[in-house]
Amino acid sequence: MTMFRADLLKGKRILVTGGGTGLGKEMADEFAKLGAELYICGRRGSVLQETANEISKTRNVKVTALECDIRVPDAVEDVMTRIFNEGPLDGLVNNAAGNFISRTKDLSPNAFNAIANIVFHGTFYMTLAAGKRWIEKKHKANVISILTTWVWNGGPFTVPSAMSKAGLNVMTKSLAVEWAPHGIRLNAIAPGPFPTKGAWERLNPGNMRGSAMGSETDSSAGNPMGRVGEMIELRNLATFLMADGCDFLTGETIAIDGAGFLAGGGNFSQLAKLGDTDWENIRNMIKSTNEKDRAKRSV
């Protein structure tokens, strides 16, 4: 259930990267529901615009869709200039990401960079572009980055993402100190399993994770609560971190995973049980998903 008053975020201007789908769309919709003016960015312009129209109509707030490849510093600067020309942002949610499961020995440098360029480089570009403008304008603001619990114990079979998000965990702590005198807070959320279509097709194709843990149908196998996360739970936590009223909280990464990390690591270590044939099937399923996504981007 929603925990907050209806106008909690009224007057705030918030940018959500990767805001057209998945967790980004969920958080963007919650912020709009509570009165915020939104910007959402991503690489698929048509998907972004569809989401912007949907949220704007449902929540009766202004939602601007901005096509942007956050891997490209100049593209990030252009988007930030456009936004700040209309007025300073109050919040940034670093949600855009990419990931897939793979044995590390099977990765190419290009495969590694495909993830690191989005998650590590792109998130830093966005944070820097917003931060230097906030500091120049003496404007207080708030950054939330979406990480994973792997930042504490590693991510076997998801090494590019785990490495990148661990770096962002350090960025969050470092900039929390450096930018605190400017009134800029930085915190992060480390979600457990909150299944979304795009991510789940690359991280649990054919329920390989559940199968490796002895469950043919339930990908929540091994979680102490026996379930995956509900979107409203993530939406509520993101709202709490974005809202005013707890301004002394900064530099923290908060796990929301039903104690999965504490109980068993919360990562993909169980996939060590899979053999060559399993990994070949996984690669084929992920390849099919990628081809479908590329086709959608070209429409």
C-alpha positions as CSV (number, residue, x, y, z in Angstrom):
1,M,0.0,0.0,0.0
2,T,1.0,3.6,-0.5
3,M,2.5,5.1,2.7
4,F,2.6,8.8,1.9
5,R,0.3,11.8,1.5
6,A,-0.9,12.6,-2.0
7,D,1.1,15.8,-2.5
8,L,4.4,14.7,-0.9
9,L,6.5,15.4,-3.9
10,K,4.5,18.3,-5.4
11,G,6.9,21.0,-6.7
12,K,9.8,18.6,-7.2
13,R,11.4,18.0,-10.6
14,I,12.8,14.5,-10.9
15,L,14.8,12.7,-13.7
16,V,14.6,8.9,-13.9
17,T,17.1,7.2,-16.2
18,G,15.7,4.1,-17.9
19,G,12.3,5.4,-16.9
20,G,10.4,3.9,-19.8
21,T,10.1,0.4,-18.5
22,G,10.7,-1.9,-15.5
23,L,11.7,-0.5,-12.2
24,G,12.3,2.9,-13.6
25,K,8.8,3.2,-14.8
26,E,7.4,2.0,-11.5
27,M,9.4,4.6,-9.5
28,A,8.6,7.4,-12.0
29,D,4.9,6.6,-11.8
30,E,5.0,6.7,-8.0
31,F,6.8,10.1,-8.0
32,A,4.2,11.4,-10.4
33,K,1.4,10.0,-8.3
34,L,2.7,12.1,-5.4
35,G,2.8,15.3,-7.5
36,A,6.3,15.5,-9.0
37,E,7.1,16.8,-12.4
38,L,9.0,14.1,-14.3
39,Y,11.7,13.6,-16.9
40,I,12.4,10.1,-18.1
41,C,15.3,9.2,-20.4
42,G,16.5,6.1,-22.3
43,R,17.5,4.9,-25.7
44,R,14.1,3.8,-27.0
45,G,12.3,7.0,-27.9
46,S,9.0,5.5,-28.8
47,V,8.8,3.5,-25.6
48,L,9.7,6.5,-23.5
49,Q,7.0,8.6,-25.1
50,E,4.4,5.9,-24.6
51,T,5.3,5.8,-20.9
52,A,5.3,9.6,-20.6
53,N,1.9,9.8,-22.2
54,E,0.5,7.1,-20.0
55,I,1.9,8.5,-16.7
56,S,0.9,12.1,-17.6
57,K,-2.7,11.1,-18.4
58,T,-3.1,8.9,-15.4
59,R,-1.4,11.2,-12.8
60,N,-2.2,14.6,-14.4
61,V,1.4,15.9,-14.2
62,K,4.0,17.0,-16.7
63,V,6.2,14.1,-17.9
64,T,8.9,14.8,-20.5
65,A,10.4,11.9,-22.5
66,L,14.1,12.5,-23.5
67,E,15.9,10.1,-25.8
68,C,19.4,9.8,-24.5
69,D,22.3,7.2,-24.6
70,I,23.9,7.7,-21.2
71,R,27.0,6.0,-22.5
72,V,27.8,9.1,-24.5
73,P,29.0,12.1,-22.4
74,D,27.9,14.7,-24.9
75,A,24.4,13.2,-25.1
76,V,24.2,13.4,-21.3
77,E,25.4,17.1,-21.3
78,D,22.8,18.0,-24.0
79,V,19.9,16.4,-22.0
80,M,21.0,18.1,-18.7
81,T,21.3,21.4,-20.4
82,R,17.8,21.1,-21.8
83,I,16.4,20.1,-18.5
84,F,18.2,22.8,-16.4
85,N,17.2,25.5,-19.0
86,E,13.6,24.8,-17.8
87,G,14.7,24.9,-14.2
88,P,16.9,22.9,-11.8
89,L,16.2,19.3,-11.1
90,D,15.5,18.3,-7.5
91,G,16.2,14.7,-7.9
92,L,18.0,12.1,-10.1
93,V,17.3,8.4,-10.1
94,N,20.2,6.4,-11.7
95,N,18.2,3.4,-12.8
96,A,19.4,2.7,-16.3
97,A,21.3,-0.5,-16.5
98,G,22.1,-3.7,-18.4
99,N,22.9,-7.2,-17.3
100,F,22.9,-10.8,-18.3
101,I,24.1,-14.0,-16.7
102,S,27.2,-15.6,-18.2
103,R,30.3,-17.6,-17.1
104,T,33.0,-15.0,-16.9
105,K,35.4,-17.2,-19.0
106,D,32.8,-16.9,-21.9
107,L,32.8,-13.1,-21.9
108,S,34.5,-10.9,-24.5
109,P,35.8,-7.4,-23.8
110,N,32.9,-6.1,-25.8
111,A,30.4,-8.0,-23.7
112,F,32.0,-6.6,-20.5
113,N,32.0,-3.1,-21.9
114,A,28.3,-3.4,-23.0
115,I,27.4,-3.5,-19.3
116,A,30.1,-1.3,-17.8
117,N,29.6,1.5,-20.3
118,I,25.9,1.8,-19.2
119,V,26.1,1.0,-15.5
120,F,29.4,2.4,-14.4
121,H,30.3,5.1,-17.0
122,G,26.8,6.2,-17.8
123,T,25.7,6.5,-14.2
124,F,28.8,8.6,-13.4
125,Y,28.2,10.9,-16.4
126,M,24.6,11.5,-15.3
127,T,25.5,12.1,-11.7
128,L,28.4,14.5,-12.6
129,A,26.4,16.5,-15.1
130,A,23.6,17.1,-12.6
131,G,25.9,17.6,-9.6
132,K,28.1,20.3,-11.1
133,R,24.9,22.2,-12.1
134,W,23.5,21.9,-8.6
135,I,26.7,23.1,-7.1
136,E,26.9,26.1,-9.5
137,K,23.3,27.1,-8.8
138,K,23.6,26.4,-5.0
139,H,20.6,24.1,-5.3
140,K,19.9,21.3,-2.8
141,A,19.1,18.0,-4.5
142,N,18.9,14.2,-4.1
143,V,20.4,11.3,-6.0
144,I,19.2,7.7,-5.7
145,S,21.2,4.9,-7.5
146,I,19.7,1.4,-8.1
147,L,22.4,-1.1,-7.2
148,T,22.3,-4.8,-6.0
149,T,23.3,-6.6,-2.9
150,W,26.3,-8.0,-4.9
151,V,28.2,-4.8,-4.0
152,W,28.9,-6.4,-0.7
153,N,29.7,-10.0,-1.6
154,G,30.3,-10.2,-5.3
155,G,28.3,-11.4,-8.3
156,P,29.4,-14.7,-9.7
157,F,28.1,-15.1,-13.3
158,T,27.3,-11.3,-13.4
159,V,30.8,-10.0,-13.0
160,P,30.5,-6.9,-15.3
161,S,27.4,-5.7,-13.5
162,A,28.7,-6.5,-10.0
163,M,32.0,-4.7,-10.6
164,S,30.2,-1.7,-12.0
165,K,27.6,-1.4,-9.2
166,A,30.3,-1.9,-6.6
167,G,32.0,1.1,-8.1
168,L,28.7,3.1,-7.8
169,N,28.4,2.1,-4.2
170,V,31.8,3.7,-3.6
171,M,30.7,6.7,-5.7
172,T,27.6,7.1,-3.5
173,K,29.7,7.1,-0.3
174,S,32.4,9.3,-1.7
175,L,30.1,12.0,-3.1
176,A,27.9,11.9,0.0
177,V,30.8,13.4,1.8
178,E,32.2,15.6,-0.9
179,W,28.8,17.1,-1.8
180,A,27.2,17.3,1.6
181,P,28.3,20.9,2.1
182,H,26.3,21.8,-1.0
183,G,23.1,20.2,0.3
184,I,23.3,17.3,-2.1
185,R,22.4,13.8,-0.7
186,L,23.3,10.5,-2.4
187,N,21.8,7.2,-1.4
188,A,21.3,3.8,-3.1
189,I,18.8,1.0,-3.1
190,A,19.9,-2.7,-3.5
191,P,16.8,-4.6,-4.6
192,G,16.5,-8.3,-4.4
193,P,14.4,-10.1,-7.0
194,F,11.8,-7.7,-8.4
195,P,11.0,-9.5,-11.7
196,T,10.6,-7.3,-14.7
197,K,10.3,-8.6,-18.3
198,G,13.4,-7.3,-19.9
199,A,15.8,-7.9,-16.9
200,W,14.3,-11.3,-16.0
201,E,14.7,-12.6,-19.6
202,R,18.5,-12.0,-19.3
203,L,19.0,-12.9,-15.6
204,N,16.7,-15.9,-15.3
205,P,16.0,-17.3,-18.8
206,G,13.9,-20.4,-18.7
207,N,13.9,-20.1,-14.8
208,M,17.5,-21.4,-14.8
209,R,18.0,-19.8,-11.4
210,G,15.1,-21.6,-9.9
211,S,16.0,-24.9,-11.5
212,A,19.6,-24.7,-10.1
213,M,18.1,-24.3,-6.6
214,G,15.8,-27.3,-7.0
215,S,12.6,-25.5,-8.0
216,E,11.4,-25.9,-11.6
217,T,8.8,-23.1,-11.3
218,D,9.6,-20.8,-8.4
219,S,12.5,-18.3,-9.0
220,S,12.1,-17.1,-5.3
221,A,13.4,-20.4,-4.1
222,G,15.9,-19.8,-1.2
223,N,14.5,-16.5,-0.1
224,P,13.6,-16.4,3.6
225,M,10.3,-14.8,2.9
226,G,9.5,-17.3,0.1
227,R,8.6,-14.7,-2.4
228,V,9.9,-12.0,-4.7
229,G,9.5,-8.3,-4.1
230,E,6.3,-6.4,-4.7
231,M,6.7,-3.2,-6.7
232,I,4.9,-1.0,-4.2
233,E,7.6,-1.9,-1.7
234,L,10.3,-0.6,-3.9
235,R,8.2,2.4,-4.9
236,N,7.7,3.3,-1.2
237,L,11.4,3.0,-0.4
238,A,12.4,5.2,-3.4
239,T,9.8,7.8,-2.3
240,F,11.1,7.8,1.2
241,L,14.7,8.5,0.0
242,M,13.6,11.1,-2.5
243,A,11.3,13.1,-0.1
244,D,12.2,15.8,2.4
245,G,12.2,15.1,6.1
246,C,15.2,12.8,6.6
247,D,17.9,15.0,5.2
248,F,20.6,13.7,7.6
249,L,20.5,10.4,5.7
250,T,23.2,10.2,3.0
251,G,25.8,7.9,1.8
252,E,23.8,4.7,2.5
253,T,22.9,1.7,0.4
254,I,19.8,0.0,1.6
255,A,18.9,-3.6,0.8
256,I,15.3,-4.5,0.1
257,D,15.4,-8.2,-0.5
258,G,13.5,-10.2,2.1
259,A,16.8,-10.9,3.9
260,G,18.0,-12.9,0.9
261,F,21.4,-11.4,1.0
262,L,21.8,-12.2,4.7
263,A,20.6,-15.7,4.4
264,G,22.4,-17.0,1.3
265,G,24.3,-14.3,-0.5
266,G,21.4,-13.2,-2.8
267,N,23.5,-13.7,-5.9
268,F,23.9,-16.3,-8.7
269,S,26.4,-18.6,-7.0
270,Q,24.0,-21.6,-7.4
271,L,24.5,-21.4,-11.2
272,A,27.9,-23.2,-10.6
273,K,25.8,-26.4,-10.8
274,L,25.0,-25.8,-14.5
275,G,26.9,-27.5,-17.3
276,D,28.0,-26.6,-20.8
277,T,24.6,-27.5,-22.4
278,D,22.8,-25.4,-19.9
279,W,25.0,-22.4,-20.6
280,E,24.5,-22.9,-24.4
281,N,20.8,-22.8,-23.9
282,I,21.1,-19.7,-21.7
283,R,23.2,-17.9,-24.4
284,N,20.6,-18.8,-27.0
285,M,17.7,-17.5,-25.0
286,I,19.5,-14.2,-24.1
287,K,20.5,-13.8,-27.8
288,S,16.8,-14.2,-28.8
289,T,15.8,-11.5,-26.3
290,N,18.5,-9.1,-27.5
291,E,17.4,-9.6,-31.1
292,K,13.8,-8.8,-30.2
293,D,14.9,-5.6,-28.4
294,R,17.0,-4.5,-31.3
295,A,14.1,-4.9,-33.6
296,K,11.9,-2.8,-31.3
297,R,14.5,0.0,-31.2
298,S,14.6,0.1,-35.1
299,V,10.9,0.6,-35.4
